[in-house]
Amino acid sequence: MLRQRPVILVVEDEALIRMGAVDIVEHAGFEAVEAANADSAIEILERRPDIRLVFTDVDMPGTMDGVKLAHYIRNRWPPILLIVTSGKGAVEEKALPAGARFFGKPYSEHGITNAMRHMLEVGPG
């Protein structure tokens, strides 16, 4: 039986940054799914029960930012792992859902892929 690659949802409103993040995810051997904002991300999560991790930016247009999206995901889909990133300053750990990781921009590909691999191995919480 073939083993499925873990699926990671990349949520980023800046197209070039999103493309770079998708490249990082795919180069790490994962399957990437893209969303430009929280509303699109939620629609995708409702249709895709195979998503294991969400890699989201904080600052985006729409009904919620990345921190609110992370909390929404934790409440609605508790097993989904969360990585939150921002180029506009650090987000305090206490502002994030339990188990979520924060990376400031610019982030290193190595740091992100190591965190993803570790989180996917260990699992939620």
N, CA and C atoms as an extended XYZ file, in Angstrom:
375
Properties=species:S:1:pos:R:3:atomname:S:1:resname:S:1:resid:I:1 pbc="F F F"
N         0.845       -1.182        0.000 N   MET     1
C         0.000        0.000        0.000 CA  MET     1
C         0.891        1.246        0.000 C   MET     1
N         0.562        2.215       -0.838 N   LEU     2
C         1.325        3.453       -0.913 CA  LEU     2
C         0.995        4.352        0.265 C   LEU     2
N         2.018        4.945        0.803 N   ARG     3
C         1.826        5.873        1.918 CA  ARG     3
C         1.533        7.268        1.361 C   ARG     3
N         0.478        7.885        1.865 N   GLN     4
C         0.099        9.222        1.425 CA  GLN     4
C         1.053       10.262        2.001 C   GLN     4
N         1.386       11.256        1.191 N   ARG     5
C         2.175       12.382        1.692 CA  ARG     5
C         1.276       13.249        2.562 C   ARG     5
N         1.804       13.749        3.690 N   PRO     6
C         0.997       14.672        4.502 CA  PRO     6
C         0.609       15.907        3.679 C   PRO     6
N        -0.610       16.391        3.903 N   VAL     7
C        -1.125       17.552        3.180 CA  VAL     7
C        -1.053       18.772        4.095 C   VAL     7
N        -0.465       19.854        3.550 N   ILE     8
C        -0.303       21.100        4.292 CA  ILE     8
C        -1.011       22.220        3.548 C   ILE     8
N        -1.843       22.954        4.261 N   LEU     9
C        -2.548       24.104        3.698 CA  LEU     9
C        -1.742       25.359        3.984 C   LEU     9
N        -1.345       26.055        2.928 N   VAL    10
C        -0.601       27.308        3.021 CA  VAL    10
C        -1.589       28.452        2.840 C   VAL    10
N        -1.685       29.337        3.853 N   VAL    11
C        -2.615       30.462        3.804 CA  VAL    11
C        -1.790       31.752        3.831 C   VAL    11
N        -1.788       32.447        2.696 N   GLU    12
C        -0.962       33.656        2.529 CA  GLU    12
C        -1.596       34.510        1.451 C   GLU    12
N        -1.821       35.795        1.740 N   ASP    13
C        -2.480       36.657        0.754 CA  ASP    13
C        -1.525       37.182       -0.309 C   ASP    13
N        -0.232       37.291       -0.020 N   GLU    14
C         0.741       37.771       -1.001 CA  GLU    14
C         1.137       36.613       -1.921 C   GLU    14
N         0.784       36.717       -3.199 N   ALA    15
C         0.967       35.607       -4.135 CA  ALA    15
C         2.406       35.113       -4.215 C   ALA    15
N         3.376       36.011       -4.291 N   LEU    16
C         4.774       35.571       -4.412 CA  LEU    16
C         5.251       34.861       -3.148 C   LEU    16
N         4.858       35.357       -1.993 N   ILE    17
C         5.235       34.704       -0.737 CA  ILE    17
C         4.548       33.345       -0.637 C   ILE    17
N         3.277       33.284       -1.048 N   ARG    18
C         2.544       32.017       -1.041 CA  ARG    18
C         3.222       31.005       -1.957 C   ARG    18
N         3.642       31.439       -3.141 N   MET    19
C         4.335       30.526       -4.064 CA  MET    19
C         5.626       30.003       -3.432 C   MET    19
N         6.367       30.872       -2.752 N   GLY    20
C         7.590       30.453       -2.075 CA  GLY    20
C         7.312       29.452       -0.970 C   GLY    20
N         6.263       29.705       -0.202 N   ALA    21
C         5.898       28.788        0.884 CA  ALA    21
C         5.459       27.436        0.325 C   ALA    21
N         4.706       27.446       -0.760 N   VAL    22
C         4.291       26.199       -1.402 CA  VAL    22
C         5.520       25.424       -1.880 C   VAL    22
N         6.486       26.122       -2.458 N   ASP    23
C         7.735       25.477       -2.886 CA  ASP    23
C         8.437       24.816       -1.707 C   ASP    23
N         8.515       25.516       -0.577 N   ILE    24
C         9.146       24.947        0.623 CA  ILE    24
C         8.435       23.660        1.033 C   ILE    24
N         7.116       23.710        1.074 N   VAL    25
C         6.313       22.545        1.475 CA  VAL    25
C         6.549       21.376        0.518 C   VAL    25
N         6.507       21.650       -0.770 N   GLU    26
C         6.671       20.583       -1.755 CA  GLU    26
C         8.095       20.040       -1.776 C   GLU    26
N         9.100       20.903       -1.630 N   HIS    27
C        10.485       20.436       -1.580 CA  HIS    27
C        10.744       19.562       -0.364 C   HIS    27
N         9.969       19.757        0.694 N   ALA    28
C        10.091       18.937        1.895 CA  ALA    28
C         9.403       17.581        1.737 C   ALA    28
N         8.710       17.386        0.607 N   GLY    29
C         8.064       16.103        0.346 CA  GLY    29
C         6.606       16.034        0.733 C   GLY    29
N         6.017       17.182        1.080 N   PHE    30
C         4.611       17.216        1.449 CA  PHE    30
C         3.770       17.683        0.268 C   PHE    30
N         2.474       17.436        0.342 N   GLU    31
C         1.544       17.975       -0.647 CA  GLU    31
C         1.062       19.327       -0.151 C   GLU    31
N         1.062       20.323       -1.027 N   ALA    32
C         0.624       21.670       -0.652 CA  ALA    32
C        -0.727       21.998       -1.268 C   ALA    32
N        -1.556       22.668       -0.479 N   VAL    33
C        -2.827       23.219       -0.926 CA  VAL    33
C        -2.751       24.700       -0.573 C   VAL    33
N        -3.288       25.572       -1.432 N   GLU    34
C        -3.145       27.019       -1.246 CA  GLU    34
C        -4.470       27.711       -0.972 C   GLU    34
N        -4.384       28.744       -0.118 N   ALA    35
C        -5.518       29.641        0.116 CA  ALA    35
C        -4.962       31.050        0.270 C   ALA    35
N        -5.698       32.037       -0.248 N   ALA    36
C        -5.250       33.426       -0.198 CA  ALA    36
C        -5.747       34.170        1.033 C   ALA    36
N        -6.690       33.583        1.781 N   ASN    37
C        -7.209       34.236        2.984 CA  ASN    37
C        -7.896       33.199        3.874 C   ASN    37
N        -8.312       33.632        5.054 N   ALA    38
C        -8.915       32.729        6.028 CA  ALA    38
C       -10.218       32.123        5.519 C   ALA    38
N       -11.035       32.917        4.848 N   ASP    39
C       -12.312       32.394        4.347 CA  ASP    39
C       -12.091       31.250        3.361 C   ASP    39
N       -11.143       31.427        2.448 N   SER    40
C       -10.824       30.355        1.497 CA  SER    40
C       -10.255       29.144        2.219 C   SER    40
N        -9.433       29.393        3.230 N   ALA    41
C        -8.849       28.294        3.996 CA  ALA    41
C        -9.936       27.457        4.667 C   ALA    41
N       -10.914       28.118        5.253 N   ILE    42
C       -12.004       27.392        5.922 CA  ILE    42
C       -12.801       26.580        4.917 C   ILE    42
N       -13.077       27.150        3.751 N   GLU    43
C       -13.791       26.407        2.701 CA  GLU    43
C       -13.010       25.154        2.305 C   GLU    43
N       -11.702       25.285        2.172 N   ILE    44
C       -10.860       24.134        1.809 CA  ILE    44
C       -10.882       23.100        2.933 C   ILE    44
N       -10.736       23.541        4.176 N   LEU    45
C       -10.750       22.606        5.305 CA  LEU    45
C       -12.072       21.848        5.412 C   LEU    45
N       -13.166       22.496        5.048 N   GLU    46
C       -14.474       21.827        5.072 CA  GLU    46
C       -14.559       20.712        4.028 C   GLU    46
N       -13.812       20.861        2.928 N   ARG    47
C       -13.837       19.866        1.848 CA  ARG    47
C       -12.710       18.838        1.920 C   ARG    47
N       -11.640       19.167        2.644 N   ARG    48
C       -10.427       18.336        2.629 CA  ARG    48
C       -10.104       17.806        4.028 C   ARG    48
N       -10.644       16.658        4.392 N   PRO    49
C       -10.344       16.106        5.721 CA  PRO    49
C        -8.914       15.557        5.832 C   PRO    49
N        -8.168       15.564        4.722 N   ASP    50
C        -6.803       15.024        4.739 CA  ASP    50
C        -5.745       16.057        5.120 C   ASP    50
N        -6.128       17.310        5.340 N   ILE    51
C        -5.147       18.338        5.705 CA  ILE    51
C        -4.701       18.107        7.143 C   ILE    51
N        -3.380       18.003        7.322 N   ARG    52
C        -2.807       17.710        8.640 CA  ARG    52
C        -2.197       18.919        9.319 C   ARG    52
N        -1.797       19.930        8.519 N   LEU    53
C        -1.119       21.096        9.093 CA  LEU    53
C        -1.507       22.332        8.296 C   LEU    53
N        -1.699       23.443        8.986 N   VAL    54
C        -1.971       24.725        8.339 CA  VAL    54
C        -0.801       25.657        8.649 C   VAL    54
N        -0.246       26.238        7.592 N   PHE    55
C         0.883       27.170        7.654 CA  PHE    55
C         0.332       28.518        7.221 C   PHE    55
N         0.048       29.407        8.186 N   THR    56
C        -0.671       30.640        7.874 CA  THR    56
C         0.089       31.905        8.255 C   THR    56
N        -0.087       32.919        7.437 N   ASP    57
C         0.382       34.262        7.736 CA  ASP    57
C        -0.605       34.896        8.715 C   ASP    57
N        -0.152       35.881        9.472 N   VAL    58
C        -1.029       36.583       10.399 CA  VAL    58
C        -1.818       37.667        9.681 C   VAL    58
N        -1.113       38.551        8.981 N   ASP    59
C        -1.724       39.757        8.423 CA  ASP    59
C        -2.303       39.494        7.037 C   ASP    59
N        -3.634       39.365        6.960 N   MET    60
C        -4.304       39.175        5.676 CA  MET    60
C        -5.680       39.818        5.699 C   MET    60
N        -6.155       40.184        4.527 N   PRO    61
C        -7.492       40.784        4.449 CA  PRO    61
C        -8.571       39.719        4.645 C   PRO    61
N        -9.756       40.176        4.936 N   GLY    62
C       -10.873       39.245        5.073 CA  GLY    62
C       -11.488       39.319        6.453 C   GLY    62
N       -12.270       38.322        6.788 N   THR    63
C       -13.028       38.318        8.036 CA  THR    63
C       -12.186       38.008        9.264 C   THR    63
N       -11.006       37.419        9.081 N   MET    64
C       -10.143       37.140       10.230 CA  MET    64
C        -8.686       37.086        9.814 C   MET    64
N        -7.815       37.403       10.775 N   ASP    65
C        -6.385       37.306       10.510 CA  ASP    65
C        -5.912       35.879       10.819 C   ASP    65
N        -4.619       35.645       10.683 N   GLY    66
C        -4.077       34.312       10.870 CA  GLY    66
C        -4.156       33.791       12.294 C   GLY    66
N        -4.066       34.686       13.279 N   VAL    67
C        -4.185       34.255       14.674 CA  VAL    67
C        -5.620       33.803       14.955 C   VAL    67
N        -6.599       34.584       14.505 N   LYS    68
C        -8.002       34.182       14.683 CA  LYS    68
C        -8.288       32.904       13.912 C   LYS    68
N        -7.711       32.775       12.708 N   LEU    69
C        -7.877       31.544       11.935 CA  LEU    69
C        -7.314       30.351       12.704 C   LEU    69
N        -6.141       30.513       13.289 N   ALA    70
C        -5.527       29.420       14.045 CA  ALA    70
C        -6.438       28.971       15.196 C   ALA    70
N        -7.017       29.922       15.916 N   HIS    71
C        -7.933       29.579       17.013 CA  HIS    71
C        -9.196       28.892       16.470 C   HIS    71
N        -9.713       29.400       15.361 N   TYR    72
C       -10.901       28.800       14.746 CA  TYR    72
C       -10.622       27.349       14.370 C   TYR    72
N        -9.460       27.124       13.753 N   ILE    73
C        -9.088       25.760       13.349 CA  ILE    73
C        -8.933       24.874       14.577 C   ILE    73
N        -8.247       25.361       15.611 N   ARG    74
C        -8.047       24.553       16.822 CA  ARG    74
C        -9.383       24.152       17.428 C   ARG    74
N       -10.357       25.077       17.438 N   ASN    75
C       -11.670       24.778       18.012 CA  ASN    75
C       -12.489       23.836       17.144 C   ASN    75
N       -12.413       23.980       15.834 N   ARG    76
C       -13.251       23.188       14.935 CA  ARG    76
C       -12.594       21.888       14.488 C   ARG    76
N       -11.284       21.912       14.280 N   TRP    77
C       -10.529       20.739       13.831 CA  TRP    77
C        -9.315       20.561       14.743 C   TRP    77
N        -9.512       20.121       15.988 N   PRO    78
C        -8.414       20.071       16.962 CA  PRO    78
C        -7.162       19.295       16.524 C   PRO    78
N        -7.262       18.240       15.738 N   PRO    79
C        -6.036       17.517       15.380 CA  PRO    79
C        -5.121       18.247       14.384 C   PRO    79
N        -5.630       19.278       13.719 N   ILE    80
C        -4.813       19.964       12.718 CA  ILE    80
C        -3.721       20.765       13.411 C   ILE    80
N        -2.501       20.585       12.927 N   LEU    81
C        -1.330       21.279       13.465 CA  LEU    81
C        -1.249       22.676       12.870 C   LEU    81
N        -0.593       23.599       13.588 N   LEU    82
C        -0.604       25.009       13.177 CA  LEU    82
C         0.781       25.638       13.254 C   LEU    82
N         1.171       26.283       12.157 N   ILE    83
C         2.348       27.138       12.132 CA  ILE    83
C         1.865       28.514       11.685 C   ILE    83
N         2.197       29.530       12.481 N   VAL    84
C         1.773       30.906       12.220 CA  VAL    84
C         3.029       31.731       11.958 C   VAL    84
N         2.956       32.612       10.959 N   THR    85
C         4.113       33.432       10.607 CA  THR    85
C         3.695       34.880       10.383 C   THR    85
N         4.645       35.794       10.614 N   SER    86
C         4.359       37.206       10.383 CA  SER    86
C         5.654       37.963       10.132 C   SER    86
N         5.566       38.944        9.254 N   GLY    87
C         6.683       39.835        8.999 CA  GLY    87
C         6.532       41.156        9.722 C   GLY    87
N         5.471       41.307       10.488 N   LYS    88
C         5.187       42.581       11.158 CA  LYS    88
C         5.389       42.503       12.657 C   LYS    88
N         6.216       41.601       13.098 N   GLY    89
C         6.492       41.476       14.525 CA  GLY    89
C         6.096       40.119       15.049 C   GLY    89
N         6.644       39.799       16.200 N   ALA    90
C         6.391       38.502       16.818 CA  ALA    90
C         4.986       38.433       17.415 C   ALA    90
N         4.456       37.248       17.420 N   VAL    91
C         3.187       36.969       18.075 CA  VAL    91
C         3.539       36.183       19.337 C   VAL    91
N         3.083       36.648       20.464 N   GLU    92
C         3.364       35.970       21.719 CA  GLU    92
C         2.722       34.594       21.734 C   GLU    92
N         3.443       33.630       22.314 N   GLU    93
C         2.963       32.257       22.378 CA  GLU    93
C         1.589       32.167       23.035 C   GLU    93
N         1.358       32.990       24.071 N   LYS    94
C         0.067       32.936       24.771 CA  LYS    94
C        -1.093       33.416       23.894 C   LYS    94
N        -0.797       34.123       22.791 N   ALA    95
C        -1.846       34.573       21.877 CA  ALA    95
C        -2.245       33.487       20.881 C   ALA    95
N        -1.445       32.418       20.810 N   LEU    96
C        -1.698       31.333       19.861 CA  LEU    96
C        -2.388       30.159       20.543 C   LEU    96
N        -3.073       29.324       19.772 N   PRO    97
C        -3.657       28.114       20.357 CA  PRO    97
C        -2.551       27.183       20.858 C   PRO    97
N        -2.887       26.336       21.791 N   ALA    98
C        -1.932       25.365       22.331 CA  ALA    98
C        -1.308       24.550       21.199 C   ALA    98
N         0.000       24.400       21.259 N   GLY    99
C         0.712       23.576       20.280 CA  GLY    99
C         1.100       24.283       19.001 C   GLY    99
N         0.604       25.493       18.781 N   ALA   100
C         0.942       26.232       17.561 CA  ALA   100
C         2.370       26.760       17.668 C   ALA   100
N         3.045       26.837       16.533 N   ARG   101
C         4.403       27.380       16.479 CA  ARG   101
C         4.385       28.699       15.720 C   ARG   101
N         5.255       29.630       16.125 N   PHE   102
C         5.368       30.917       15.446 CA  PHE   102
C         6.752       31.062       14.827 C   PHE   102
N         6.787       31.603       13.599 N   PHE   103
C         8.025       31.942       12.905 CA  PHE   103
C         7.892       33.349       12.347 C   PHE   103
N         8.887       34.186       12.611 N   GLY   104
C         8.925       35.514       12.023 CA  GLY   104
C         9.456       35.445       10.597 C   GLY   104
N         9.019       36.404        9.789 N   LYS   105
C         9.536       36.507        8.420 CA  LYS   105
C        10.714       37.464        8.425 C   LYS   105
N        11.715       37.227        7.637 N   PRO   106
C        11.831       36.074        6.741 CA  PRO   106
C        12.208       34.830        7.536 C   PRO   106
N        11.569       33.726        7.231 N   TYR   107
C        11.860       32.464        7.915 CA  TYR   107
C        12.803       31.644        7.046 C   TYR   107
N        13.496       30.732        7.685 N   SER   108
C        14.413       29.872        6.928 CA  SER   108
C        13.671       28.620        6.476 C   SER   108
N        13.955       28.204        5.261 N   GLU   109
C        13.342       26.978        4.743 CA  GLU   109
C        13.657       25.810        5.666 C   GLU   109
N        14.892       25.733        6.114 N   HIS   110
C        15.320       24.641        6.984 CA  HIS   110
C        14.520       24.640        8.295 C   HIS   110
N        14.357       25.807        8.899 N   GLY   111
C        13.617       25.907       10.152 CA  GLY   111
C        12.162       25.494       10.001 C   GLY   111
N        11.538       25.953        8.927 N   ILE   112
C        10.127       25.621        8.683 CA  ILE   112
C         9.961       24.133        8.413 C   ILE   112
N        10.789       23.577        7.533 N   THR   113
C        10.626       22.150        7.195 CA  THR   113
C        10.929       21.263        8.401 C   THR   113
N        11.921       21.641        9.209 N   ASN   114
C        12.197       20.856       10.424 CA  ASN   114
C        11.006       20.897       11.370 C   ASN   114
N        10.412       22.076       11.544 N   ALA   115
C         9.246       22.197       12.423 CA  ALA   115
C         8.082       21.371       11.889 C   ALA   115
N         7.845       21.432       10.594 N   MET   116
C         6.753       20.657       10.008 CA  MET   116
C         6.969       19.165       10.225 C   MET   116
N         8.168       18.699        9.918 N   ARG   117
C         8.463       17.259       10.095 CA  ARG   117
C         8.283       16.840       11.547 C   ARG   117
N         8.831       17.644       12.464 N   HIS   118
C         8.723       17.317       13.876 CA  HIS   118
C         7.268       17.288       14.328 C   HIS   118
N         6.515       18.314       13.970 N   MET   119
C         5.123       18.382       14.384 CA  MET   119
C         4.312       17.227       13.810 C   MET   119
N         4.559       16.868       12.574 N   LEU   120
C         3.831       15.768       11.946 CA  LEU   120
C         4.204       14.421       12.567 C   LEU   120
N         5.441       14.275       13.016 N   GLU   121
C         5.859       13.033       13.684 CA  GLU   121
C         5.221       12.922       15.070 C   GLU   121
N         5.270       14.015       15.819 N   VAL   122
C         4.800       14.009       17.203 CA  VAL   122
C         3.281       14.055       17.269 C   VAL   122
N         2.651       14.820       16.369 N   GLY   123
C         1.192       14.946       16.350 CA  GLY   123
C         0.709       16.066       17.243 C   GLY   123
N        -0.606       16.212       17.333 N   PRO   124
C        -1.185       17.311       18.112 CA  PRO   124
C        -0.912       17.160       19.607 C   PRO   124
N        -0.757       18.327       20.225 N   GLY   125
C        -0.703       18.525       21.635 CA  GLY   125
C         0.160       17.698       22.463 C   GLY   125
